[in-house]
C-alpha cells in the first residue's frame, strides 16, 4: 500500500494536522524541536499501531487532550484503504482497518510494511542481543508472514518449560520434561532456520549498501545461533544435558532465545569496535538491505522513514543514499536543511515544512499551503 495522507489529532505536539505524502520521496524539514520526529512517529504509529520511540503510550497524547487519533490513508492494487488508531490513556487502543475493528494492525493484509531509522535505534547495533533477535524475527515475519507463528509457538513452549522447571524445583515430577524439551526443540529448530535464511538473504545486500554508503573495510552480518543441532531430537538432547543447570538457575538457558546477530566490519563487531558514525552507517545499511530483500520477496518495498539521517553524512554519502532510495518505493526523510537532501527541489518531491504544532506543504512555484488547524 502506498500511503497518500496522514492525519494526526492530538498526537504529541499536533492538535490537528492533515498532510499529503508523495508516492516517491517526501522531505520533512524544520528546525530542531519543531516536531519532525513526531510526524514520523505518527506515521509509523498509524501503520503499525505502536510507537517506534516509546513503550509508554501516554506520551503520545497531546498535553491536556483526553485522547489521540491517527489515520493513515493509502491505496494498493485493490483500491483505497484507511487505517486508524484511537488512543485514550488507560483504555485499550481502538484499531480499525477500512472501518472494521481489528486486534492488530500488523495482521492487516493491506497495511504497508514500514522500516524506520531513528538516532535512538543505534541500540539495535550496540544494545543487548534481545533487540537484534526481535528485529530479525520482525524481518522474518515481514518476509514470510505465515512463519510469524513459529516465534509465538516457541515463546509459548519456552514459557511452559520454564513453568515446569519451577514446579520441579519445588519438588514436582520431572516426567513431562522430555515431552516439553521436544516441543520446544521442534519450534526452536524452525525458528533458528528462519532466522538463518533471512540473514543469508540480507548479508550480500548489507555488504553492498554499507560499502556504497562509505563504511570502510569488509561489512558483514553474522548470525550466531546458540545451538547447531541439526534436528529437533538433537536439540532436545542438548536441553536434557543442561537440565541440572537449568534447574539451578530456574529457567531455560539454551536455545534460540539466546541467539545473537552481529554487525561486523573486518571481522570485528561494530558494537564494541565501531565509532558512532560507523554504527549509524551499519544500521542504515541494514535497513536498506531489508528494503531490497522485501521488495524482491514480497514485490513491494516497505515505506522507509529516515529521521535525522543526513546530519552526519557528508555530501557524497547523501547523494548515494538519495540515489539508492529514489525510484525504489516510498520514503520520508526529515532534515533541518533542505539543502542536505539532494534533489529535494525536484517537482516530484513533496516538501513539508514543520513548525511547532503545524505543517505547511511547499509547492514547487507557489506559496506554501497551511495544513494545520
C-alpha positions in Angstrom: 0.0 0.0 0.0 1.2 3.5 -0.9 0.4 6.0 1.8 -1.3 9.1 0.4 -2.3 11.0 3.5 -1.6 11.2 7.2 -3.9 12.8 9.8 -2.9 13.4 13.4 -5.3 14.7 16.0 -4.0 15.5 19.5 -0.9 13.4 18.8 2.3 14.6 20.6 2.6 18.3 19.7 -0.1 18.3 16.9 -3.6 19.4 17.6 -4.9 18.6 14.1 -2.8 18.0 11.0 -3.6 16.5 7.7 -0.7 16.0 5.3 -0.1 14.6 1.9 2.7 12.2 1.1 4.4 11.7 -2.2 4.5 8.4 -4.0 8.3 8.6 -4.0 10.2 10.9 -1.7 8.7 13.2 0.9 11.1 15.6 2.7 10.1 17.0 6.1 12.2 19.9 7.2 12.3 22.4 10.1 14.5 23.4 13.0 15.3 21.1 15.8 12.4 20.7 18.2 9.8 21.7 15.6 8.1 18.3 15.5 9.6 16.4 12.6 10.2 13.3 14.6 6.7 13.5 16.0 5.3 13.4 12.4 7.4 10.4 11.5 6.4 8.6 14.7 2.7 9.4 14.0 3.1 7.8 10.5 4.7 4.7 12.0 2.0 4.5 14.7 -0.8 4.8 12.2 0.7 1.9 10.1 1.6 -0.4 12.9 -0.5 0.5 16.0 2.6 1.0 18.1 5.3 3.7 18.7 8.8 3.5 17.3 10.1 5.7 20.2 8.4 4.8 23.5 6.7 1.9 25.3 4.7 4.4 27.4 1.9 5.4 25.0 0.6 8.0 27.4 3.4 10.2 26.0 1.7 10.1 22.6 -1.4 12.1 23.7 -1.0 15.9 23.4 -0.9 17.7 26.7 -4.4 18.5 28.1 -6.1 16.3 25.4 -8.2 13.3 26.5 -7.2 11.1 23.6 -5.2 10.9 20.3 -6.2 9.7 16.9 -4.0 8.8 13.9 -5.4 8.0 10.5 -3.4 6.7 7.5 -5.0 6.6 4.1 -3.5 4.8 1.1 -4.1 2.7 -1.9 -2.9 -0.6 -3.5 -4.0 -2.7 -6.4 -7.3 -3.5 -4.7 -8.2 0.2 -4.2 -8.3 2.7 -1.3 -7.7 1.8 2.3 -7.8 3.6 5.7 -6.1 2.5 8.9 -6.8 4.3 12.1 -5.7 4.1 15.8 -7.5 5.8 18.6 -5.7 6.1 21.9 -7.1 7.2 25.3 -4.8 6.7 28.3 -6.0 3.8 30.5 -8.2 2.3 27.8 -7.5 -0.3 25.1 -6.4 1.1 21.7 -9.1 1.3 19.1 -7.7 -0.2 15.9 -9.6 -0.1 12.6 -8.9 -1.2 9.0 -11.3 0.1 6.4 -13.7 0.9 9.2 -13.7 -2.6 10.7 -12.3 -3.2 14.2 -9.1 -5.3 14.3 -7.0 -6.7 17.1 -3.7 -5.9 15.5 -2.8 -3.7 12.5 0.2 -5.9 11.9 -2.2 -8.7 10.8 -3.9 -6.5 8.2 -3.0 -7.6 4.7 -3.4 -4.2 3.2 -1.2 -2.3 5.6 2.2 -1.0 4.3 5.3 -2.6 5.6 7.4 0.1 7.4 11.1 0.4 8.1 12.3 3.3 10.3 15.7 4.9 11.1 15.9 6.9 14.3 19.1 8.1 16.0 17.8 6.2 19.1 17.8 3.0 17.2 21.6 2.7 17.4 20.7 0.4 20.4 20.0 -2.2 17.7 23.7 -2.2 16.9 25.2 -1.6 20.3 22.5 -2.9 22.7 21.7 -6.3 24.0 21.1 -9.4 21.8 17.4 -9.4 22.6 16.9 -6.3 20.5 18.6 -7.9 17.5 16.7 -11.2 17.9 13.4 -9.3 18.0 14.4 -7.3 14.9 15.4 -10.3 12.9 12.1 -12.0 13.9 10.2 -9.0 12.6 12.1 -9.3 9.3 11.2 -13.0 9.1 7.5 -12.2 9.7 7.6 -9.5 7.0 9.3 -11.8 4.5 7.2 -14.8 5.2 4.0 -13.8 7.1 2.9 -17.4 7.8 6.1 -18.1 9.7 5.4 -15.4 12.3 3.5 -18.1 14.2 6.8 -20.0 14.7 8.2 -17.5 17.1 4.9 -17.3 19.1 4.8 -21.1 19.3 8.4 -21.2 20.5 7.8 -18.4 23.1 4.7 -20.3 24.5 6.7 -23.6 24.7 9.5 -21.8 26.4 7.2 -20.4 29.0 5.7 -23.8 29.6 9.1 -25.4 30.1 10.2 -22.7 32.5 7.0 -23.1 34.5 7.6 -26.8 34.7 11.2 -26.2 35.8 9.8 -24.1 38.6 7.5 -26.9 39.7 10.3 -29.4 39.6 12.4 -27.1 41.8 9.5 -27.1 44.2 9.5 -30.9 44.4 7.3 -31.8 41.4 7.8 -34.6 39.0 10.2 -34.5 36.0 8.1 -36.8 33.9 6.8 -34.2 31.5 10.1 -32.5 30.8 11.1 -34.8 27.9 7.9 -34.0 26.0 8.3 -30.3 26.5 12.0 -30.5 25.6 11.0 -32.0 22.2 8.2 -29.5 21.7 10.5 -26.6 22.4 13.2 -28.0 20.2 10.7 -28.6 17.3 9.8 -24.9 17.2 13.3 -23.8 18.1 14.9 -25.5 15.0 12.3 -23.9 12.7 12.8 -20.5 14.3 16.6 -20.8 14.0 16.4 -21.9 10.4 14.1 -19.0 9.5 16.5 -16.5 11.1 19.5 -18.1 9.4 17.7 -17.9 6.0 16.8 -14.2 6.5 20.4 -13.3 7.4 21.6 -15.3 4.4 19.4 -13.1 2.1 20.4 -9.9 3.9 24.2 -10.4 4.1 25.2 -9.5 0.4 22.7 -6.6 0.3 24.0 -5.3 3.6 27.6 -5.5 2.4 26.7 -3.7 -0.8 24.8 -0.9 1.0 27.4 -0.4 3.7 30.2 -0.1 1.2 28.2 2.2 -1.0 27.5 4.5 2.0 31.2 4.6 2.8 31.7 2.1 5.6 35.3 1.1 5.1 36.6 -2.5 5.2 34.5 -5.7 4.8 31.0 -5.3 6.2 29.3 -8.4 7.3 26.1 -9.7 9.0 26.7 -12.9 11.0 24.0 -15.0 12.7 25.2 -16.6 15.9 22.8 -19.4 17.0 23.3 -20.8 20.4 22.8 -24.4 19.1 24.0 -26.0 15.9 21.8 -29.1 16.4 20.7 -30.5 13.1 17.3 -31.9 14.2 14.7 -31.3 17.0 15.8 -34.6 18.6 19.4 -33.3 18.8 18.3 -30.0 20.3 16.1 -31.8 22.8 19.1 -33.9 23.8 21.1 -30.7 24.4 18.3 -29.4 26.6 18.3 -32.6 28.6 22.1 -32.5 29.1 21.6 -29.0 30.6 18.7 -29.8 32.8 20.6 -29.6 36.1 22.0 -26.2 35.4 18.5 -25.0 34.2 17.0 -26.3 37.5 19.7 -24.4 39.4 19.0 -21.2 37.5 15.3 -21.7 37.4 14.9 -21.1 33.6 16.0 -22.5 30.3 19.5 -21.2 29.4 19.9 -22.9 26.0 18.1 -22.4 22.7 17.2 -19.8 20.1 16.1 -17.3 22.7 19.9 -16.9 23.4 20.9 -16.3 19.8 22.5 -13.1 18.5 23.2 -11.3 15.3 26.5 -9.4 14.8 27.0 -6.4 12.6 30.7 -6.5 11.8 33.5 -4.9 9.8 36.7 -6.7 9.0 35.7 -9.5 11.4 35.2 -7.2 14.4 31.8 -6.3 15.9 30.8 -2.7 15.4 29.0 -2.9 18.7 32.4 -2.9 20.5 34.8 -1.6 18.0 32.9 0.8 15.7 32.5 4.5 16.1 29.1 6.0 16.5 29.3 7.2 12.8 30.2 3.7 11.7 27.3 2.2 13.8 24.9 4.7 12.1 26.1 3.7 8.7 25.7 0.0 9.6 22.2 0.5 10.9 21.2 2.4 7.8 22.8 -0.3 5.5 20.8 -2.9 7.4 17.5 -1.1 6.8 18.3 -0.6 3.1 19.3 -4.3 2.8 16.0 -5.3 4.3 14.1 -3.0 2.0 15.8 -4.6 -1.0 15.1 -8.1 0.1 11.5 -7.4 1.0 11.0 -5.8 -2.4 12.4 -9.0 -4.0 10.5 -11.4 -1.9 7.2 -9.6 -1.5 7.1 -7.5 -4.7 6.8 -4.1 -2.9 9.4 -2.3 -0.9 8.4 -1.0 2.6 7.7 2.6 3.4 11.1 3.9 4.5 11.2 6.5 7.3 14.6 8.2 7.8 14.7 10.6 10.7 17.7 12.9 11.0 19.8 10.6 8.8 21.5 13.4 6.8 23.1 15.3 9.7 26.1 13.0 10.0 26.6 12.2 6.3 28.8 14.1 4.0 27.6 15.4 0.6 28.8 12.4 -1.3 27.1 9.9 1.1 23.9 12.0 1.0 23.9 11.8 -2.8 24.4 8.0 -2.7 21.7 7.5 -0.2 19.1 9.5 -2.2 20.1 7.8 -5.4 19.7 4.4 -3.8 16.2 5.1 -2.5 14.9 7.1 -5.4 12.5 5.2 -7.6 12.6 2.2 -5.2 9.4 2.9 -3.3 8.1 5.4 -0.9 10.4 7.3 1.5 10.1 10.0 4.1 13.3 11.9 5.1 13.5 14.6 7.9 16.1 17.3 7.9 16.9 20.6 9.3 18.1 21.9 6.0 16.5 21.2 2.6 20.0 21.6 1.0 21.0 18.4 2.8 18.7 16.3 0.7 19.9 16.1 -2.9 17.0 16.5 -5.4 14.7 18.0 -2.7 13.7 20.7 -5.2 12.5 18.2 -7.8 8.9 18.8 -8.7 8.0 15.2 -7.9 9.2 15.5 -4.3 6.7 16.5 -1.6 8.2 19.0 0.8 6.6 19.6 4.2 7.9 22.5 6.4 7.3 21.8 10.1 6.9 24.5 12.8 5.8 23.9 16.4 2.3 22.4 16.1 1.9 22.9 12.4 2.9 21.7 8.9 3.0 23.6 5.6 3.3 21.9 2.2 5.7 23.8 -0.1 4.6 24.0 -3.7 7.1 24.0 -6.5 6.4 27.5 -7.6 3.6 28.7 -5.3 3.4 29.9 -1.7 3.1 27.3 1.0 -0.3 26.0 1.9 -1.1 25.5 5.6 -2.1 22.0 6.7 -2.6 22.6 10.4 -5.5 23.8 12.3 
